[in-house]
């Protein structure tokens, strides 16, 4: 089962008839925005025509949320454009069984989605009854029944509903993330270190398996470079959206605020690999090279690329410092692959996805018992499972998460992600704040560009009342990972830091931004509710409270009191604000 989204530009031929070059530029820009929104929402683009896109999502909620967000922002961008030059999209969404062959998809679900799109109003979204049944109780959007329609080459009539992007009632569901401040230039720049973004490598054969492998293999390059204290490396998840479109270097430099961009391509023939890599600054390509090897030597190829990039970007760095930051390699590529698959499921924040992710991570630990990331992500999943309110036995789940985190750092005591997860576990589950700080120090020493280390340490600083430092750490985490599929977590942590610092408007802004990407994140919904009540926005707080109870119907304020690491008056005030919004005690 999958949800299929098709989108097409209204009156494309007419638009191209006048000012063709300008129209082409604007159309390409809108297509890139749509592809980026699809990637942020967990979807995968399977086809781009000159004026349209077809994409697959694992859930109808993700597809409709993506469409609502894009159409709303598109209307805002084009509001001041004359009607004859305005670029608008029609969107159709259906859910059902699909067939995948290579990099192509087909089947009745795809055909129905394609038939729905031309029936939508300009700037509108048309969904089938199948999609409506899955989203109507989960998205506080306006849905209007259009009635049954007979679609070409579809035997039975289909009941259709229009989803109105412009009437979404809460800012949490469709919201443009706040503008992030750019680094200043010159001597007043806060962080002297050069910033590097590593874009997803492209598979030249475009098969789905090779594309997945090309995306995943940059992870170790980033991990190695992130251990260098004189280099700031943007997280892999923040660059994932660039895999779907031709490389636009100006866009990459602008959106990622990077000094250097590394990108490349992968060609695989059997077990033979060829990597072509380019490193560029805003003046152009400054280094390019080709690496040939076999599948079994992929990690040595990654090391060679990382060392070469480090020597160019930060010439004073020595190879032994790179070796110090170097993490242990998995003995099994299967464990590596299974872990990547699990991470793609965790960010969906769905109970069934968590269960499948746990199975994959446990399988990874069996395939390679020495592979530390499988254990650290098992620990992280366990904490999120508890935080979402899904645990039937918190004591047992706490012990399981703690055991997994301990196994991870025993296997790799220098992995920044593993150390930061272990520190967060000590703080969040066991309220051992002093012990947590020690692990965060180790994590930041091992990986100065590790967004998790900055984010989790910021959370603990907030728990202990050091709210100003909590804000600084959370802001830096968002800076390191501004665009990734995990960005909604970091935005939530920043929202919570602002709440604890009494900066309620900022807390609301970032809470809404997080909710727009991770609508099921119970922790963020709780913090957004408290922030809205604190700022006097009780009507919106009650709407968000309803959203929280839809996600977790059994949720009660007493569950918050028993689990939260917040203390004393801060905890009591937070609980009171949840009650004022309508969360039962």
Secondary structure, 3 states (H helix, E strand, C coil): CEEEEEEEECCHHHHHHCCHHHHHHHHHHHHHHHHHHHHHCCCEEEEECCCEEEEEECCHHHHHHHHHHHHHHHHHHHCCCCHHHCCCEEEEEEEECCEEECCEEECHHHHHHHHHHCCCCCCCEEEEHHHHHHHCCCCCCEEEEEEEECCCCCCCCEEEEEEEHHHCCCCCCCCCCCCCCCCCCHHHCCCCCEEEEECCCEECCCCHHHHHHHHHCHHHHHHHHHCCCCEEECCHHHHHHHHCCCCCHHHHHHHHCCCEEEEEEEEEECCEEEEEEEEEECCEEEEEEEEEEEHHHHHHHHHHHHHHHHHHHCCCCCHHHHHHHCCCCCCCHHHHHHHHHHHHHHCCCCHHHHHHHHHHHHHHHHHCCCCHHHHHHHHHHHHHHHHCCCCCCHHHHHHHHHHHHHHHHHHCCCCHHHHHHHHHHHHHCCCCHHHHHHHHHHHHHHCCCCHHHHHHHHHHHHHCCCHHHHHHHHHHHHHHCCCCCCHHHHHHHHHHHHHHCCCHHHHHHHHHHHHHHCCCCHHHHHHHHHHHHHCCCHHHHHHHHHHHHHHCCCCCHHHHHHHCCCCHHHHHHHHHHHHHCCCCC
